């Protein structure tokens, strides 16, 4: 299958809060992966393709919330009436938000490359 993503994704599970631009809130609670161009999110209701969302990301180790606007590009039913995934492409997102996402992704990728198995660092003084 040909890869359609514009940028590489960071496989990282983060808490999020979503708001449909028309006003509904908090039905998608997690992002499963993220890039500077979009994210895969998880929630409990199906969203129509082209739904506009405001997404507040609480990225691990960043100590701040990042808000992006996105458009639903695809939806996948995982468990009927209980669990859904949606692919979201970021739209009209300020450059400073894109830069923060890019910095976070590059930092996490560097950490993973230095410690690919996620093992705790051993200190000879212990």
C-alpha positions in Angstrom: 0.0 0.0 0.0 1.4 3.4 -1.0 2.1 5.8 1.9 -0.1 8.9 1.6 1.2 10.9 4.6 3.0 14.1 3.8 5.3 13.9 6.9 6.6 11.2 9.2 4.4 10.4 12.2 5.6 10.0 15.8 3.9 7.0 17.4 3.0 8.5 20.8 -0.1 8.2 22.9 -1.3 11.7 24.2 -4.4 13.0 25.9 -6.4 15.5 23.9 -9.6 17.5 24.1 -11.6 18.0 20.9 -14.3 20.5 20.0 -16.3 20.4 16.7 -16.2 23.9 15.4 -20.0 23.9 15.7 -19.7 23.5 19.4 -19.8 19.8 20.6 -16.9 18.9 22.9 -14.8 16.1 24.4 -15.7 13.0 22.4 -12.2 12.2 21.3 -9.8 11.8 24.2 -6.5 10.5 22.8 -4.1 10.9 19.8 -2.3 7.8 18.8 0.3 9.4 16.5 1.1 12.9 15.5 3.0 14.8 12.8 3.3 18.4 11.8 0.6 17.8 9.2 -1.9 15.8 11.2 -2.8 13.1 13.8 -4.8 9.9 14.3 -7.2 10.4 17.2 -9.4 8.0 19.2 -13.0 8.6 20.5 -16.4 7.2 21.1 -18.5 8.8 18.2 -18.1 8.7 14.5 -17.2 12.0 12.8 -18.2 12.8 9.2 -15.3 13.3 6.8 -14.5 17.1 6.5 -15.7 17.8 10.1 -13.7 20.8 11.4 -12.1 20.3 14.8 -10.2 22.3 17.4 -7.8 19.9 19.1 -6.0 20.7 22.4 -3.0 18.4 22.7 -1.3 17.7 26.0 2.0 16.4 24.7 4.2 14.4 27.0 7.3 16.2 28.4 6.3 19.5 26.7 4.6 21.0 29.9 2.1 23.0 27.8 -1.1 22.6 25.7 -0.9 22.9 22.0 -4.0 23.8 20.0 -4.5 23.0 16.4 -7.4 23.2 13.9 -7.9 20.1 11.8 -10.2 18.5 9.3 -11.3 14.8 9.5 -9.9 13.0 6.4 -11.0 9.4 7.3 -12.9 7.5 10.0 -12.4 3.9 11.1 -14.9 1.9 13.2 -13.0 -0.2 15.7 -16.0 -1.3 17.9 -19.4 -0.3 16.6 -21.1 2.4 18.8 -18.1 2.4 21.2 -14.7 3.1 19.7 -13.6 5.0 16.6 -10.4 6.3 15.0 -10.1 9.4 12.8 -7.4 10.8 10.7 -7.1 14.5 11.0 -5.2 16.9 8.7 -4.2 20.2 10.4 -5.5 23.3 8.6 -5.0 27.0 9.3 -2.6 26.1 12.1 -0.3 28.9 13.1 3.4 28.5 12.3 4.4 28.7 16.0 2.2 25.7 16.7 3.7 23.8 13.8 7.2 24.7 15.1 6.4 23.4 18.6 5.0 20.1 17.1 8.1 19.8 14.9 10.5 20.4 17.9 8.6 17.9 20.1 8.7 15.2 17.4 12.4 15.7 16.6 13.2 15.6 20.3 11.2 12.4 20.8 12.8 10.8 17.8 16.3 11.7 19.1 15.5 10.2 22.5 14.2 7.0 20.8 17.3 6.7 18.6 19.6 7.1 21.6 17.6 4.5 23.6 15.6 2.4 21.1 14.5 -0.2 23.6 13.3 2.3 26.3 15.6 0.9 28.9 16.5 3.0 31.9 19.9 4.5 31.8 22.4 2.7 34.1 24.5 4.8 36.4 27.7 3.2 37.6 27.6 5.3 40.8 24.4 3.4 42.0 
